Amino acid sequence: MFDLFSDHQLVTGIGLLGGILLGLAARLGRFCTLGAIEDLLYGDSSQRMRMWGLAIGTAIIGSFTLIGLGLFDASHSFYLSVRWMPMASIIGGLMFGYGMALSGNCGYGAIARLGGGDLRSFVIVLVMGISTYVVLSGPLAPLRNLLFQQQDVTSDLPPGLAHHLAALTHLPLAGIGIVVGVLLIGISLWDADFRRDRKSLFWSVIVGVAVVSGWAGTAYINARGFEALPVVSHSFSAPLGETILWTMTGSLRPLSFAVGSITGVWLGAFIGSLIKGHFRWEACDDPRELRRQIIGAAIMGAGAVIAMGCTVGQGLSAFSLLSLSAPVTFLAIFAGAALGLRQLIEGFRRTT
């Protein structure tokens, strides 16, 4: 295989396959972060939030199984090789969640809606991708480095919950992670109605498998390939900007997992929308709505860079490794989204 394809092509293919699964899950399984939060707060339904719990639990079990088998060293991942900054997780998460509510989608959701013909999401994808690079390496990068400078881990203990528990108790690292994953799945399946919804169960597990496939595939290429490519899984903040840059300068930039992942989600969502018969072109009728979505996407992009991930990057990929940043960032995203939804739905009116 290495004789037929370059390392860059292989990791792009891995990202593409996992992205297709995520795109199908969004369109066929209604897997959506903002939708889950909105259902929980205003729809009196915890089903889609339980889908997130089941997906995370599946990803944790899969990732720590890889670790236990010696197929993946989690300390090489971005989320466990950079020092955790609690304030960055909180502030960045709040920004991302608030921007997500204003724009009506996270990066992952916007790509999935774009696959169904929603041109409003095309604007969100472009603005968010540009915003991430403005803060990551553009004009606002010096300010971000001043306030939230990302530093490599210098100790032997990565910033992971399972790693800290393993160091404290001397229990097997993989065993701790798998137990946490099982507990999270148990909590998610506690509801009888959710257990009977086979479609939701299936697509939740597929999302977890897609995240694990990213770790497994890129770890394999990293260990056996000829180029020192990073070990990564799916995220939809900086990869949006990376994909935009590759689209404009493909002859100067190599293919990457990010390009494959973004393309895969769009393709999977497109296929899913055709299967459901939901594909249709949509655009903004109200300039105020477009303005709100642009502002929200810009805030999302900046928040994701500060928090070192988005709803998928931190909420799934980092969570699958039990990074210390993941639950804090996820809760901050939830709080920011709740604030933004309240502003949109209730207008901050005092209830009587």
GUTI-518081 format. One record per atom (N, C-alpha, C): residue in one letter; x, y, z. Coordinates in steps of 0.05 Angstrom, whole numbers, plus 5000, padded with zeros to 4 digits. Each point is the difference from the previous one (the first is absolute). Example, Ala and Ser with C-alpha at 12.3 -4.5 7.8 and 13.67 -1.06 7.14 Angstrom:
2
A526448865156;A498250245000;A501850245000;S499350214986;S501650245001;S498550225014;
This chain:
352
M501749765000;M498350245000;M501750255000;F502249995015;F501850235001;F501450054974;D500149794983;D501350034974;D498050134980;L497449975005;L498050114982;L499250295006;F499950065026;F499150265009;F502150125019;S500150275000;S501750145018;S498750015028;D501650065020;D499050025027;D497750215002;H500450234986;H498050215000;H497449904988;Q500249854978;Q497549894988;Q498649805018;L501649845014;L498849805017;L498550135024;V501250205013;V498650125022;V497650164990;T500250114976;T497750144989;T497749804995;G500649764991;G498049804996;G498849915026;I501649985021;I499049935026;I498050215010;G500850254997;G498250225008;G497550014984;L500249934974;L497750004982;L498049795009;L500949765006;L498249795008;L498650065026;G501550095020;G498850085025;G498150234997;G500850194983;G498250234996;G497449934987;I500149814981;I497549904988;I498149895021;L501149845019;L498349895021;L498850235017;L501650205006;L499050235016;L497850154985;G500450034974;G498150154984;G497349844998;L500249744997;L497649835000;L498650015027;A501550005021;A498850025027;A498550265004;A501150214989;A498750265004;A497350014984;R500049894976;R497650024983;R498049785006;L500949765004;L498249775004;L499449965030;G501950065017;G499649955029;G499450255016;R499950234986;R499550265014;R501950055023;F502549934996;F502150045020;F500950284999;C499450175020;C500650284999;C500350115028;T502150165005;T500550105026;T497950215008;L499750204983;L498150225007;L497249895002;G499349814983;G497349885001;G499749855027;A502149875009;A499849855025;A499650195024;I501550234999;I499750195022;I497350134999;E499050074976;E497450134998;E497849815008;D500249754993;D498049805008;D499949985030;L502349995013;L500249975029;L498850245014;L500650244991;L499250245014;L497250094993;Y499149964975;Y497450114992;Y498149794988;G501049764995;G498349794989;G499349785019;D501050025025;D499449795021;D500749724990;S502349994986;S500949744990;S503049985004;S500949785011;S502949955004;S501149804981;Q498449924980;Q500849784982;Q502650074985;R500050234987;R502450074984;R502450055017;M499750095025;M502250035018;M501049725009;R498249825003;R500849725006;R501649884976;M499250084976;M501649914977;M502850095002;W500550255009;W502750095004;W501549845021;G498649945022;G501249845021;G500849724990;L498249874984;L500649744989;L502350014980;A500150214984;A502250034981;A502750045014;I500050175021;I502450055015;I500949745014;G498249865012;G500749755014;G501149804981;T498849974976;T501149824980;T502850084991;A500450264996;A502650104991;A502149955022;I499350045025;I501849955023;I500949715000;I498049824999;I500749715001;I501749924976;G499450104976;G501649934977;G502850115002;S500350255009;S502650135001;S501849865021;F498849945023;F501749885021;F500549704995;T498349884983;T500749734991;T502450014982;L500250204982;L502350034984;L502550055017;I499750165021;I502250065018;I500949745014;G498149855010;G500649755014;G501449804982;L499350004974;L501349814981;L502750104990;G500850245009;G502550114991;G500050114972;L497650064989;L499750104973;L499950304998;F499950135023;F499650295000;F501150115026;D501850204998;D501050145023;D498650275002;A498150025018;A498450245002;A501650255007;S502349975012;S501650235008;S501150144975;H499949874977;H500950134975;H497850184988;S497649975010;S497850164989;S500250295009;F498850184984;F500150295006;F498850055028;Y497849875007;Y498550065024;Y501549925026;L501949814997;L501549915024;L502950084998;S500850144980;S502850094998;S500350305005;V497850145004;V500050295006;V498950045028;R501350175015;R499150065028;R497150105000;W498549915019;W497250085002;W499950275014;M498550194988;M499550265011;M497050025007;P499349985025;P497150005008;P498550254990;M501250235002;M498650254991;M499650004970;A501949884985;A499649994972;A497749824992;S499749775015;S497849824995;S497350145006;I500050155022;I497550135008;I499350234982;I501850184995;I499550234984;I499549924971;G501749834989;G499749914973;G497549844996;G499349835019;G497549854999;G497650175001;L500050205017;L497750195001;L499750154974;M502250094989;M499950144974;M498949824978;F501049755000;F499149824979;F497049945003;G499149945024;G497249945004;G498250234993;Y500850245008;Y498350234994;Y500050054970;G502349984987;G500150044971;G498449784985;M500149765011;M498449784988;M497050065001;A499150105022;A497250075002;A499250224981;L501750204997;L499450234982;L499949904971;S501949844992;S500149914973;S498149774994;G499149865020;G498149784997;G501349734994;N502649995001;N501449754995;N502950025010;C501249775006;C502950005004;C501349944973;G502649984999;G501349954974;G499249744988;Y499849795016;Y499249744991;Y497150014989;G498250135015;G497350024992;G499650164974;A501750214998;A499850174976;A500949854975;I502149845002;I500849844977;I497849804993;A498849885020;A497949804995;A497650134987;R499350245008;R497750144988;R500750104972;L502650074996;L500950074973;L499649764981;G500549765010;G499649764984;G497149964991;G498250135015;G497149994993;G499150234983;G501950184991;G499350224983;G499550265014;D500750025026;D499650255014;D502350194995;L499650214984;L502150194993;L500650185023;R498250035019;R500750165024;R502349875015;S500149745000;S502149865014;S502750034985;F499950054974;F502450054985;F501350265011;V498550205006;V501050245012;V501249955027;I498749845016;I501049935027;I502749864998;V500149814982;V502549844996;V502350184992;L499550184981;L502150184991;L500950195022;V498150135013;V500750195021;V501449875023;M499049775009;M501349865022;M502849914993;G500349894976;G502749914991;G502050235000;I499150234989;I501850235000;I500650115028;S497950005017;S500350105027;S502049845016;T499949734996;T501949835015;T502950074993;Y500650054975;Y502750064991;Y500850295007;V498150185002;V500650275009;V501149995028;V498849835017;V500849985028;V502349805004;L500149804983;L502049795003;L502850094990;S500150124977;S502650084989;S499850274985;G497850145002;G499750254986;G500450255018;P498750224994;P500550255014;P499549985030;L498149845009;L499449985029;L501649785014;A501749864986;A501649795013;A501850115022;P501350234997;P501750105022;P498450055025;L497550114997;L498350045024;L499249745013;R499449804983;R499349745012;R502349885014;N502450024988;N502449895013;N500650155026;L499450265001;L500550155025;L498149915022;L497549954993;L498049935020;L499849705006;F500349844979;F499649715002;F502249864984;Q502450025009;Q502249874985;Q500049705005;Q499949854978;Q500049715001;Q502949905003;Q500449855021;Q502749905006;Q500049695001;D502149884990;D500249715000;D500249905029;V499049765004;V500349875026;V502949915004;T501150085022;T502849945006;T500349775020;S497949935014;S500149785019;S499449734987;D500349795015;D499349734989;D497149945003;L498450185012;L497249955005;L498350184982;P498749884980;P498350164982;P497550115014;P498950214991;P497650125013;P497449844993;G500049755010;G497649834995;G499049895026;L497449975002;L498849905025;L500949715005;A499949834980;A500849725004;A503049985007;H501650174987;H502950005006;H500650085029;H498550205010;H500450085028;H499049785019;L497749884994;L499049795017;L501949755000;A501149944977;A501949784998;A502550055016;A501050254999;A502450075016;A499449995030;L497550075007;L499350015028;L499449735012;T498749834984;T499149735010;T501849774991;H501750054979;H501649804988;H498449784986;L497550074993;L498349824985;L500650034970;P499349804984;P500650024971;P498650244987;L501450154984;L498950234987;L497649934983;A500349804983;A497949924982;A497549915015;G500449855022;G497849915016;G498450235012;I501350205010;I498650235011;I498450144978;G501150044977;G498650134978;G497549844992;I500349744997;I497849834991;I497750015021;V500749995026;V498050015021;V498550264999;V501450224996;V498650264997;V498150004976;G501049894978;G498349994976;G497549835005;V500349785014;V497749825006;V498050155018;L501050145020;L498350155018;L498450224985;L501350134982;L498750214984;L497949894982;I500549774988;I498049864984;I497749915017;G500549905024;G497949925018;G498250235008;I501150235005;I498450245007;I498350084976;S501249994976;S498550084976;S497749814994;L500449745006;L497949804994;L498049965023;W500350165020;W498249985024;W497150044992;D499550174980;D497350074992;D498949784981;A497649895008;A498949774985;A499250094971;D498950244997;D499250094973;D502450014982;F502350105010;F502450014984;F501049734992;R499849815019;R500949724994;R498349884977;R497550094998;R498349884979;R500450144972;D501450225000;D500450154975;D502549894986;R499649794984;R502349874988;R501650184981;K498650174986;K501450184981;K501950185015;S499150125021;S501750185016;S502349855012;L499549765009;L502249835011;L502149944979;F499049924977;F501949934978;F501750234992;W498850234995;W501650234990;W501850125022;S499249975025;S501850095021;S502549835001;V499749744997;V502349825000;V501750064975;I498850054977;I501550064976;I501750255004;V499050205013;V501550255005;V502549935017;G499649845021;G502349925016;G502049844984;V499149824983;V501849844983;V501650184981;A498750214989;A501350194982;A502450135014;V499650095025;V502150125015;V502349815005;V499449765008;V502049795005;V501649944974;S498549994978;S501449944974;S502150214994;G499550255007;G502050214996;G502549945016;W499749945026;W502449945016;W501449764990;A498549784994;A501249754991;A501550034974;G498750134981;G501250034973;G502550185000;T499850235013;T502350184999;T502349905018;A499349855021;A502249885017;A501549794984;Y498549854984;Y501349794983;Y501850134979;I499150214987;I501750144980;I502450135014;N499550115023;N502250135015;N502249805007;A499249755007;A502049805009;A501349874976;R498649974977;R501149844978;R500650164975;G499150254999;G500450164977;G502850124998;F500550144979;F502650114995;F500250295009;E497750135005;E500050285009;E498850015028;A501050195016;A499150035027;A497450165002;L497949874991;L497450145000;L498749985028;P498550205009;P498949995027;P497849795003;V499649925025;V497949825007;V497650175008;V497849994984;V497850185004;V497449844996;S497850145008;S497349904994;S498350244992;H497549974999;H498350204987;H499650255018;S500150234987;S499450265012;S499250194977;F498450205007;F498950174978;F500250295007;S502450095008;S500550285004;S502450084982;A502449965009;A502450054984;A500049844974;P499049755000;P500049854974;P498350144979;L498050165008;L498550154980;L501850194985;G501650155016;G501950194988;G502149864983;E500949775010;E502049854985;E498949904974;T497549924999;T498849904976;T499650234980;I499350235010;I499750244982;I502650074988;L502249995016;L502650064989;L500949794979;W499449755006;W500849794981;W498450044974;T497450075002;T498450044976;T501250224982;M501150215013;M501150224985;M502849954990;T501649845015;T502849974994;T500849705001;G498349834988;G500449715001;G502749914989;S501050144980;S502649924989;S502350065018;L499650175020;L502150085018;L499849865028;R497649905006;R499649885026;R499249704996;P501049825017;P499349724997;P497249955011;L498949784991;L497549915011;L500449935030;S497849995014;S500249955029;S497449865010;F500249905024;F497749885013;F497750205001;A500650255006;A498050215003;A498450034974;V501450024978;V498750034974;V498149764994;G501049765006;G498349764996;G497650005018;S500450095025;S497850005020;S497850194992;I500850254993;I498050204992;I498549914975;T501549904980;T498849914975;T498149765006;G500849835018;G498449765006;G497450075013;V500050195019;V497550085013;V498150124979;W501150174982;W498250124980;W498949784982;L501749814991;L499149794983;L498049825013;G500549935025;G498249835015;G497350135004;A500150265007;A497550155003;A498450024974;F501550044978;F498750024974;F498649734993;I501449785005;I498849744995;I497549965018;G500450075026;G497849975019;G497550174992;S500550244991;S497850174992;S498549894975;L501549874982;L498749874977;L498449765009;I501149845018;I498549775011;I497450085013;K500150225015;K497650095014;K498250174982;G501050084977;G498450174983;G499850285010;H502050095015;H500050275013;H501750204986;F501449934978;F501850194988;F498450224986;R500650255007;R498850234987;R501750245005;W500150184980;W501650245003;W498550205018;E501550115019;E498950195019;E501950245003;A498950235004;A501750245004;A498650195020;C501550205008;C498950205019;C498050184987;D497750045012;D498050204991;D500350265016;D501149985023;D500250235019;D502950085004;P500750244993;P502850095004;P500849995029;R498250045018;R500649995029;R500849725008;E498749804989;E500849725005;E502849944990;L500650104976;L502749954989;L502150145017;R499450255009;R501950145017;R500549855026;R497849905012;R500349845025;R501749754995;Q499649874978;Q501549754994;Q503050064995;I500550224987;I502850084995;I501450065026;I498750165017;I501250075026;I500449755017;G498049825000;G500249765016;G502349824990;A500349984974;A502149834989;A502750115007;A500350274999;A502650125007;A500749955029;I498050025018;I500449955028;I500749715005;M498649824985;M500649715003;M502949944992;G500950114978;G502749944991;G502150095020;A499750245011;A501850105020;A499949835025;G497649935009;G499749855025;G501249724997;A499749884977;A501149734996;A503050005002;V501350204989;V502950015002;V500950045029;I498650175014;I500750055028;I499649745017;A497849874995;A499449765015;A501449754990;M501450024977;M501449784988;M498149784990;G497750094989;G498249804989;G497250105001;C498349864985;C497250074997;C498349785013;T497449994993;T498249805012;T501049714993;V501149974977;V501149734992;V502949975010;G501650214995;G502849985008;G500449955030;Q498750165016;Q500149975029;Q497849815010;G497650034989;G497749845010;G500149714993;L501549924980;L500249724992;L502949904999;S501650134984;S502849904996;S501650025026;A500050245012;A501550045025;A498749835023;F497349995000;F498649855020;F500649704998;S500549914976;S500649714996;S502649935014;L501750195005;L502649955013;L499850095030;L497750095008;L499550105027;L501950225007;S500450184981;S501650245005;S498750175021;L501550125018;L498950175021;L498450244988;S500850084976;S498750234988;S497249944990;A499549754993;A497549924985;A497550065016;P499649895025;P497550065014;P499650295007;V502250145006;V499850285007;V499150164976;T501349954977;T499350144975;T497249944992;F499249755002;F497349924992;F497950145017;L500450015026;L498150145018;L500050304994;A502350114993;A500150294993;A498550054974;I500349824981;I498550024975;I497049985005;F499249825017;F497249975007;F498950265013;A501650125018;A499150245013;A499950244981;G502050024982;G499950214980;G497749974981;A499449754992;A497749954982;A497450075014;A499849925025;A497650065015;A499550305002;L502150155004;L499850305001;L499150114974;G501249904978;G499350104974;G497249924992;L499149765006;L497349914994;L498050175016;R500650065025;R498250165016;R499750284988;Q502250114991;Q499950264987;Q498349994975;L500249794984;L498549984975;L497149945005;I499449835019;I497349905005;I498450195019;E501350085021;E498650155021;E500950295000;G502250074988;G500850284999;G500950105027;F500849835018;F500950085027;F497750145015;R497549954993;R497850115015;R499849875027;R499350155020;R499649895027;R497449855001;T500249755007;T497549845001;T498450065025;T497449984997;T498250075023;T498649755010;
